[in-house]
Amino acid sequence: MVNIKWLSFLFFSLAAIIHVFFFIYESFIIQKNKNILPEVKIWAFNQGFYNLFLAVAMIIGLYFVLKIDIRIAGIMVSYAGLSMITAGLVLAYSSPKLRKWSILQITPPLIGFVFLSAHVLSNSH
């Protein structure tokens, strides 16, 4: 049987990987598109690094999960995960045609928090 804690770890890892993909797409792939306005390219480049920083925060938190430093792990994973979720909600609200991307951004950390909550609750007895 799979440990609930590792399911949360898996989904938080997936969230970090998705944000690395967003970084590559926004900071490199969009930059090669000749049909995009220079102002949009600058915005996308900056947004890509924002996504990279969220991924790095999540990776640092997951590193501290492995080191069994629960306080630092909890702070970093919670910060990154909640930032990913709220940024996805802002995207869904501000641009309804991008909702599928917001769902991609929201789902892994949200599922990670569900499994993490289940893990914490199962160990609090």
Summary of the structure (lengths in Angstrom):
residues: 125
radius of gyration: 16.0
end to end distance: 20.3
largest distance: 58.7
contacts: 383
relative contact order: 0.17
helix: 89%
strand: 0%
